[in-house]
């Protein structure tokens, strides 16, 4: 598959199981079988994938220089879940993973899954990486990491519920893109939202515009 580099929009989650090392290393440990495979593929191909970035375009993809490629490691695995035009959630088969250099979140790399194969696809989104670094809590292996994308509103949210918890009961934190979208739909921005609440807000905004 042809590797193309895009500055990721703030998209990208369902399932991650991880624990962090005592040194503060944020690369996943004790992960599920699926996430272990994603992490293995990403870690193995990360350095060579970053080298495909054209010389001079490092900053456009979140890096200060090419030397950082050698120290880059894969971080938490986010499974991207979307909301379609009918307000139903769906699996995207895309996983977003922060790229960490010297404990700093520099970029986000996306990994696709198709026909049983994981492929590294895009890298960039430095602003999203920075947001995730600030939002992402230190958790053990009994939590999922979820990124929810309302594509019709270009709005993304993250949640960190207990493992195997239904997203309908998760508390979603609005990222910068979501705050912009919610500002259109709601006068006040909450710190977290339940999924049904989010859908109702965006639905109401659609109705208001239609009238």
C-alpha positions as CSV (number, residue, x, y, z in Angstrom):
1,X,0.0,0.0,0.0
2,X,1.4,3.4,-0.9
3,X,2.4,5.4,2.1
4,X,1.1,8.9,2.0
5,X,1.8,11.6,4.6
6,X,-1.0,13.9,5.6
7,X,-1.2,16.3,8.5
8,X,-3.9,14.4,10.3
9,X,-7.1,16.1,11.1
10,X,-8.0,15.6,14.7
11,X,-9.5,12.3,14.1
12,X,-9.0,9.3,15.6
13,X,-10.6,4.7,19.3
14,X,-12.1,1.8,21.1
15,X,-9.8,-0.6,23.1
16,X,-6.5,-0.3,24.8
17,X,-5.1,-2.3,27.6
18,X,-1.8,-1.0,29.0
19,X,0.2,-0.2,32.1
20,X,3.1,2.2,32.4
21,X,6.6,1.5,33.5
22,X,8.0,3.0,36.7
23,X,10.3,5.3,34.7
24,X,7.4,7.1,33.1
25,X,7.7,5.4,29.8
26,X,4.3,5.7,28.1
27,X,4.7,2.8,25.6
28,X,2.1,0.1,26.1
29,X,2.9,-2.9,28.3
30,X,0.7,-5.9,29.0
31,X,-1.6,-5.2,26.1
32,X,-4.4,-7.2,24.5
33,X,-3.6,-9.6,21.7
34,X,-4.9,-7.2,19.1
35,X,-3.2,-4.2,20.4
36,X,0.0,-6.2,20.9
37,X,0.0,-6.9,17.2
38,X,-0.6,-3.2,16.3
39,X,2.2,-2.2,18.7
40,X,4.6,-4.7,17.2
41,X,3.9,-3.6,13.6
42,X,4.1,0.1,14.5
43,X,7.3,-0.3,16.5
44,X,9.0,-2.4,13.9
45,X,8.2,0.0,11.0
46,X,8.1,3.3,12.8
47,X,11.7,4.4,12.1
48,X,11.7,3.5,8.4
49,X,8.2,5.0,8.0
50,X,9.3,8.3,9.4
51,X,12.3,8.4,7.1
52,X,10.0,8.6,4.1
53,X,9.1,12.1,5.3
54,X,10.7,14.5,2.8
55,X,13.8,16.3,3.9
56,X,12.7,19.8,5.0
57,X,9.1,18.7,5.9
58,X,9.9,17.4,9.4
59,X,8.2,20.3,11.2
60,X,5.1,19.9,9.1
61,X,4.8,16.4,10.5
62,X,5.5,17.4,14.1
63,X,9.3,16.8,14.4
64,X,12.1,19.3,15.0
65,X,14.6,17.4,13.0
66,X,15.4,14.0,11.5
67,X,17.5,13.0,14.5
68,X,14.3,12.6,16.4
69,X,13.2,9.8,14.2
70,X,15.9,7.5,15.8
71,X,14.5,8.2,19.3
72,X,10.8,7.9,18.4
73,X,8.7,5.3,20.1
74,X,5.0,4.3,19.8
75,X,2.7,5.3,22.6
76,X,-0.9,4.5,23.5
77,X,-3.1,2.8,21.0
78,X,-6.4,4.6,20.2
79,X,-9.1,2.8,18.3
80,X,-11.0,5.3,16.2
81,X,-14.8,5.0,16.4
82,X,-17.0,7.2,14.2
83,X,-20.5,8.5,14.3
84,X,-22.3,8.4,10.9
85,X,-24.9,10.6,9.4
86,X,-27.7,8.6,11.1
87,X,-26.0,9.1,14.5
88,X,-24.9,5.5,14.9
89,X,-21.4,4.5,16.0
90,X,-19.3,2.4,13.6
91,X,-15.9,0.9,13.6
92,X,-13.3,2.6,11.3
93,X,-10.6,-0.1,11.5
94,X,-8.2,2.8,12.1
95,X,-5.9,3.1,15.1
96,X,-4.2,6.4,16.1
97,X,-1.0,6.2,18.1
98,X,1.0,9.1,19.5
99,X,4.7,9.2,18.5
100,X,6.8,10.0,21.5
101,X,10.4,11.4,21.5
102,X,12.1,11.9,24.8
103,X,8.8,11.6,26.6
104,X,7.2,14.3,24.5
105,X,4.2,13.6,22.2
106,X,5.4,14.9,18.8
107,X,2.9,13.5,16.3
108,X,0.1,11.0,15.8
109,X,0.5,8.0,13.4
110,X,-2.5,6.2,12.0
111,X,-2.6,2.5,11.4
112,X,-5.2,0.8,9.2
113,X,-6.5,-2.7,9.3
114,X,-7.6,-4.5,6.2
115,X,-7.7,-8.1,5.1
116,X,-5.9,-9.2,8.3
117,X,-3.0,-6.8,7.8
118,X,-2.0,-3.6,9.7
119,X,-0.4,-0.8,7.7
120,X,1.1,2.5,8.8
121,X,-0.7,5.1,6.8
122,X,-0.2,8.7,7.9
123,X,1.8,10.8,10.4
124,X,1.4,14.3,11.6
125,X,-1.2,16.1,13.8
126,X,1.2,17.7,16.3
127,X,-1.6,19.7,17.9
128,X,-3.6,16.5,18.5
129,X,-0.5,14.8,19.9
130,X,-0.1,17.6,22.4
131,X,-3.7,17.4,23.4
132,X,-3.5,13.7,24.0
133,X,-0.4,14.2,26.1
134,X,-2.3,16.6,28.4
135,X,-5.5,14.6,28.4
136,X,-4.2,11.1,28.6
137,X,-4.2,9.8,32.2
138,X,-1.8,7.3,33.7
139,X,-3.9,4.1,33.8
140,X,-3.4,0.4,34.3
141,X,-4.6,-2.4,32.1
142,X,-8.2,-2.3,33.2
143,X,-9.1,0.8,31.1
144,X,-9.9,1.4,27.4
145,X,-8.8,4.4,25.4
146,X,-11.5,5.7,23.1
147,X,-11.4,8.5,20.5
148,X,-14.8,9.3,19.1
149,X,-15.2,11.3,15.8
150,X,-18.3,13.1,14.8
151,X,-17.3,13.4,11.2
152,X,-20.2,15.6,10.1
153,X,-19.1,18.2,12.6
154,X,-15.3,17.6,12.4
155,X,-15.4,17.0,16.1
156,X,-13.3,14.5,18.2
157,X,-13.6,13.4,21.8
158,X,-11.6,11.0,24.0
159,X,-12.7,8.8,26.8
160,X,-10.9,6.5,29.2
161,X,-13.6,4.1,30.7
162,X,-13.1,0.9,32.5
163,X,-12.3,-2.0,30.1
164,X,-15.3,-3.6,28.3
165,X,-17.5,-0.7,29.3
166,X,-20.1,0.3,26.7
167,X,-19.4,3.7,25.1
168,X,-22.9,4.7,25.9
169,X,-21.8,4.9,29.5
170,X,-18.4,6.6,29.0
171,X,-17.6,10.2,29.7
172,X,-16.2,11.9,26.6
173,X,-13.8,14.8,26.9
174,X,-14.1,17.3,24.0
175,X,-10.8,18.0,22.2
176,X,-10.2,21.4,20.5
177,X,-12.1,20.5,17.4
178,X,-15.1,19.3,19.4
179,X,-15.1,22.5,21.5
180,X,-15.5,24.4,18.2
181,X,-18.3,22.2,17.1
182,X,-20.1,22.3,20.4
183,X,-19.8,26.1,20.6
184,X,-22.1,26.1,17.5
185,X,-24.5,23.7,19.1
186,X,-24.4,24.7,22.7
187,X,-23.7,27.9,24.6
188,X,-21.7,26.2,27.4
189,X,-18.9,23.7,27.0
190,X,-18.9,20.9,29.6
191,X,-15.8,19.1,30.7
192,X,-17.3,15.7,29.7
193,X,-20.3,14.4,27.8
194,X,-22.2,11.1,27.7
195,X,-22.6,9.7,24.2
196,X,-26.4,10.1,24.1
197,X,-26.0,13.7,25.3
198,X,-23.6,14.5,22.6
199,X,-25.8,13.0,19.9
200,X,-28.8,15.0,21.2
201,X,-26.8,18.2,21.2
202,X,-25.7,17.8,17.6
203,X,-29.1,16.6,16.5
204,X,-30.7,19.7,18.0
205,X,-28.1,21.9,16.2
206,X,-29.0,20.3,12.9
207,X,-32.7,20.9,13.5
208,X,-32.1,24.5,14.4
209,X,-30.2,25.1,11.2
210,X,-32.8,23.3,9.1
211,X,-35.5,25.7,10.4
